[in-house]
């Protein structure tokens, strides 16, 4: 995989529910979560993302985010486009 990495601060939104996925990424370091904000302001967390987990790697063309992805700590990601392309080819 490429070595181009991005750094994200804690509390940064990596993708919003219902939006097109920006670019496939792999978490290299840090923690994030997939969540939804409920109508009363509470958060419902669906899962935690740790190093090695992917964001936006999907076999569907033009996928939409099913939940908001929020960084919980400082997070570093790298481009996962080659992995996403390989998945679509299979």
C-alpha positions as protocol buffer text, in pm:
chain_id: "A"
residue {
  index: 1
  type: UNK
  ca { x: 0 y: 0 z: 0 }
}
residue {
  index: 2
  type: UNK
  ca { x: 112 y: 358 z: -57 }
}
residue {
  index: 3
  type: UNK
  ca { x: 295 y: 538 z: 217 }
}
residue {
  index: 4
  type: UNK
  ca { x: 91 y: 860 z: 188 }
}
residue {
  index: 5
  type: UNK
  ca { x: -57 y: 903 z: 532 }
}
residue {
  index: 6
  type: UNK
  ca { x: -302 y: 1150 z: 679 }
}
residue {
  index: 7
  type: UNK
  ca { x: -323 y: 1259 z: 1039 }
}
residue {
  index: 8
  type: UNK
  ca { x: -660 y: 1332 z: 1199 }
}
residue {
  index: 9
  type: UNK
  ca { x: -726 y: 1498 z: 1535 }
}
residue {
  index: 10
  type: UNK
  ca { x: -947 y: 1344 z: 1802 }
}
residue {
  index: 11
  type: UNK
  ca { x: -1311 y: 1430 z: 1738 }
}
residue {
  index: 12
  type: UNK
  ca { x: -1267 y: 1463 z: 1361 }
}
residue {
  index: 13
  type: UNK
  ca { x: -1541 y: 1334 z: 1132 }
}
residue {
  index: 14
  type: UNK
  ca { x: -1398 y: 1086 z: 877 }
}
residue {
  index: 15
  type: UNK
  ca { x: -1732 y: 1025 z: 707 }
}
residue {
  index: 16
  type: UNK
  ca { x: -2093 y: 1121 z: 766 }
}
residue {
  index: 17
  type: UNK
  ca { x: -2391 y: 887 z: 752 }
}
residue {
  index: 18
  type: UNK
  ca { x: -2558 y: 897 z: 410 }
}
residue {
  index: 19
  type: UNK
  ca { x: -2268 y: 1073 z: 235 }
}
residue {
  index: 20
  type: UNK
  ca { x: -2061 y: 917 z: -40 }
}
residue {
  index: 21
  type: UNK
  ca { x: -1743 y: 762 z: 93 }
}
residue {
  index: 22
  type: UNK
  ca { x: -1460 y: 1005 z: 17 }
}
residue {
  index: 23
  type: UNK
  ca { x: -1171 y: 768 z: -38 }
}
residue {
  index: 24
  type: UNK
  ca { x: -1095 y: 424 z: 102 }
}
residue {
  index: 25
  type: UNK
  ca { x: -851 y: 436 z: 396 }
}
residue {
  index: 26
  type: UNK
  ca { x: -686 y: 198 z: 642 }
}
residue {
  index: 27
  type: UNK
  ca { x: -633 y: 300 z: 1003 }
}
residue {
  index: 28
  type: UNK
  ca { x: -263 y: 285 z: 1086 }
}
residue {
  index: 29
  type: UNK
  ca { x: -281 y: 415 z: 1443 }
}
residue {
  index: 30
  type: UNK
  ca { x: -542 y: 543 z: 1687 }
}
residue {
  index: 31
  type: UNK
  ca { x: -906 y: 464 z: 1756 }
}
residue {
  index: 32
  type: UNK
  ca { x: -1229 y: 567 z: 1583 }
}
residue {
  index: 33
  type: UNK
  ca { x: -1591 y: 457 z: 1603 }
}
residue {
  index: 34
  type: UNK
  ca { x: -1893 y: 415 z: 1380 }
}
residue {
  index: 35
  type: UNK
  ca { x: -2192 y: 589 z: 1534 }
}
residue {
  index: 36
  type: UNK
  ca { x: -2521 y: 769 z: 1486 }
}
residue {
  index: 37
  type: UNK
  ca { x: -2650 y: 1069 z: 1674 }
}
residue {
  index: 38
  type: UNK
  ca { x: -3002 y: 1006 z: 1802 }
}
residue {
  index: 39
  type: UNK
  ca { x: -3280 y: 1266 z: 1792 }
}
residue {
  index: 40
  type: UNK
  ca { x: -3230 y: 1343 z: 2163 }
}
residue {
  index: 41
  type: UNK
  ca { x: -2856 y: 1410 z: 2112 }
}
residue {
  index: 42
  type: UNK
  ca { x: -2723 y: 1081 z: 2249 }
}
residue {
  index: 43
  type: UNK
  ca { x: -2479 y: 874 z: 2045 }
}
residue {
  index: 44
  type: UNK
  ca { x: -2535 y: 513 z: 1946 }
}
residue {
  index: 45
  type: UNK
  ca { x: -2199 y: 345 z: 1882 }
}
residue {
  index: 46
  type: UNK
  ca { x: -2204 y: 49 z: 1643 }
}
residue {
  index: 47
  type: UNK
  ca { x: -1839 y: -45 z: 1662 }
}
residue {
  index: 48
  type: UNK
  ca { x: -1486 y: 66 z: 1728 }
}
residue {
  index: 49
  type: UNK
  ca { x: -1218 y: 90 z: 1458 }
}
residue {
  index: 50
  type: UNK
  ca { x: -860 y: 3 z: 1548 }
}
residue {
  index: 51
  type: UNK
  ca { x: -534 y: -10 z: 1352 }
}
residue {
  index: 52
  type: UNK
  ca { x: -576 y: -242 z: 1054 }
}
residue {
  index: 53
  type: UNK
  ca { x: -948 y: -167 z: 1011 }
}
residue {
  index: 54
  type: UNK
  ca { x: -1069 y: -17 z: 683 }
}
residue {
  index: 55
  type: UNK
  ca { x: -1291 y: 278 z: 597 }
}
residue {
  index: 56
  type: UNK
  ca { x: -1480 y: 277 z: 270 }
}
residue {
  index: 57
  type: UNK
  ca { x: -1343 y: -48 z: 129 }
}
residue {
  index: 58
  type: UNK
  ca { x: -1652 y: -192 z: -35 }
}
residue {
  index: 59
  type: UNK
  ca { x: -1734 y: -399 z: -343 }
}
residue {
  index: 60
  type: UNK
  ca { x: -2037 y: -178 z: -425 }
}
residue {
  index: 61
  type: UNK
  ca { x: -1988 y: 108 z: -671 }
}
residue {
  index: 62
  type: UNK
  ca { x: -2023 y: 455 z: -512 }
}
residue {
  index: 63
  type: UNK
  ca { x: -2109 y: 330 z: -161 }
}
residue {
  index: 64
  type: UNK
  ca { x: -2275 y: 555 z: 96 }
}
residue {
  index: 65
  type: UNK
  ca { x: -2162 y: 561 z: 458 }
}
residue {
  index: 66
  type: UNK
  ca { x: -2405 y: 364 z: 675 }
}
residue {
  index: 67
  type: UNK
  ca { x: -2293 y: 547 z: 989 }
}
residue {
  index: 68
  type: UNK
  ca { x: -2079 y: 844 z: 1087 }
}
residue {
  index: 69
  type: UNK
  ca { x: -1713 y: 763 z: 1151 }
}
residue {
  index: 70
  type: UNK
  ca { x: -1560 y: 974 z: 1428 }
}
residue {
  index: 71
  type: UNK
  ca { x: -1204 y: 971 z: 1558 }
}
residue {
  index: 72
  type: UNK
  ca { x: -1177 y: 906 z: 1933 }
}
residue {
  index: 73
  type: UNK
  ca { x: -801 y: 967 z: 1954 }
}
residue {
  index: 74
  type: UNK
  ca { x: -544 y: 1103 z: 1714 }
}
residue {
  index: 75
  type: UNK
  ca { x: -571 y: 876 z: 1408 }
}
residue {
  index: 76
  type: UNK
  ca { x: -335 y: 816 z: 1121 }
}
residue {
  index: 77
  type: UNK
  ca { x: -470 y: 663 z: 799 }
}
residue {
  index: 78
  type: UNK
  ca { x: -322 y: 552 z: 468 }
}
residue {
  index: 79
  type: UNK
  ca { x: -476 y: 521 z: 123 }
}
residue {
  index: 80
  type: UNK
  ca { x: -650 y: 188 z: 60 }
}
residue {
  index: 81
  type: UNK
  ca { x: -753 y: 250 z: -303 }
}
residue {
  index: 82
  type: UNK
  ca { x: -543 y: -46 z: -434 }
}
residue {
  index: 83
  type: UNK
  ca { x: -726 y: -276 z: -191 }
}
residue {
  index: 84
  type: UNK
  ca { x: -1066 y: -136 z: -292 }
}
residue {
  index: 85
  type: UNK
  ca { x: -986 y: -188 z: -661 }
}
residue {
  index: 86
  type: UNK
  ca { x: -879 y: -547 z: -595 }
}
residue {
  index: 87
  type: UNK
  ca { x: -1206 y: -617 z: -413 }
}
residue {
  index: 88
  type: UNK
  ca { x: -1416 y: -481 z: -702 }
}
residue {
  index: 89
  type: UNK
  ca { x: -1226 y: -696 z: -953 }
}
residue {
  index: 90
  type: UNK
  ca { x: -1304 y: -1019 z: -764 }
}
